[in-house]
Amino acid sequence: MNVSSTTHLNNNSINLNSNMTKLSSGSKINSAADDASGMSIADGMSAQVRGLGQAIQNSNNAIGMIQVADGAMQEYSNILNDVRGLTLKASSGIMNNSNRAIIQNEIDGLLSSANNIINTTSYNGINLLRGDNEFSFHTGANGGENINVDFGNAGSILPSVDVSNSASIEDSLKSIDSALESAGDIMTNLGAGQNALESNVRNISVSQINVASAESQIRDLDFAKESADFNKNSILDQAGIFALTQKNIVQANVLNLLK
């Protein structure tokens, strides 16, 4: 009988300790012993939540990178438009050679500024406009989830402009228009890439919330139920201790009577 009572008391103590651990942690799964399969599923979801969080950060960093390139390309296009305006000005019949030379100097300065934009626009030490730049951004929680964005090669479209005579002016205008068209294509690609990344951020943000909610359903403790179990086990534990103590007292009295 004592063995049975002790076993029940030990079981109640184990249950009581489990209740206290869960109530203090706020989680119903504190070790694999609590729920091995549930813990495995919850850990997998936790990794997914962290992966989605990193994917959001990666996407936002990529958006920042694109915005740097896009801002530079807008200024690049503004310069080309200024160059085009000056080239048209030089085409006027009222301009003499001296006037055209002054305009040429101004154009050369603008093209130098455009070339400087190409050579200095960078993000984290990476040049964005010089060379054939197609960047791959990891934007998911798992491998192979990438978005590729073509930044183009603005260095290859810089026009050559000569306003010294009518023939060269016509050729220069064609070169400038071609450069403006190519710059527009680059900015279109950048805009499409930014839209794709922003859409990705919105989508995975929702996914992250949903996965975190599902994990919470597995891990989070029902405080009302656990508190009720704690009170029940606490009463059983106290009653068991009292009953075992009383039994020991009775047995001791019986032994005294038999002496």
C-alpha positions, 0 to 999 in steps of 0.5 A: 500500500505504501508503494502505491501511495508513494507512486501516486505521490511521485506522479503528482509531484512530476505533474506539478513540476511540469505545470510550474515549468510551463506556467513560468515559461509560457510554453507548453513545449519546453522539451521533447518529452512534452511533445516530441512531434509538436516540438519538431514541427514548431522548430521547423516553423521557427526556422521558417519564420527566421528565414522569412525575416531574413528574406524580407531584409534581403529584399529591402536591401535590394530595393535600396540598391535599385533606388540608388541606381535608379536615382543615378540613372535619372540624373544621367538622363537629365544630363543627356537631355541638357546635352541634347538641348545644347546640341540643338542650340548649336545647330542654329544658323546664327551660331558661329564657330566660336559660339559652337566651341563654347557650347562644345566645352559645356557639352564636354563638361556635362558628358564628363559629369555623366561619365562620373555618375557611371563610374562612382555610383555604387552600393556597398562598394559594388559599382552599379552602372558600369559593365553588364550588371545583372544581380540575383537577390535571394528573396525567400526562406528556402534555396533557389528563391531569387529575383534577378534584376538587370541593371544594364550597362550605362557606360556603353551608351554614353554618346559622342557629341560633336557640334562643330558642323551641321553633319556632326550635329545630326549624327550627335543627335542620333547618338544622344537619342539612342542613349536616352532610349537605352537609359529609359530601358535601364530605368524600366528594368530597374522599376520592374525589379523594384516592383517585384521586390516590393510585391515579394516583401508584402507577400512574405510578410503575410507568410511570416505572420501566418507561420508565426501564428501557426507556431504559436498555436503549437507552442503557446500555453493555455494558461487557464487550463494549465492553472486549473491542472496546477491547482488540481495537482497541488491539492493532490500532492498535498493530500498525498503527503498528508495521507502518507504521513497519517499512514506512517503515524498509524503504522507507528502506533500499531507497532508501539501497541505490539511491543 
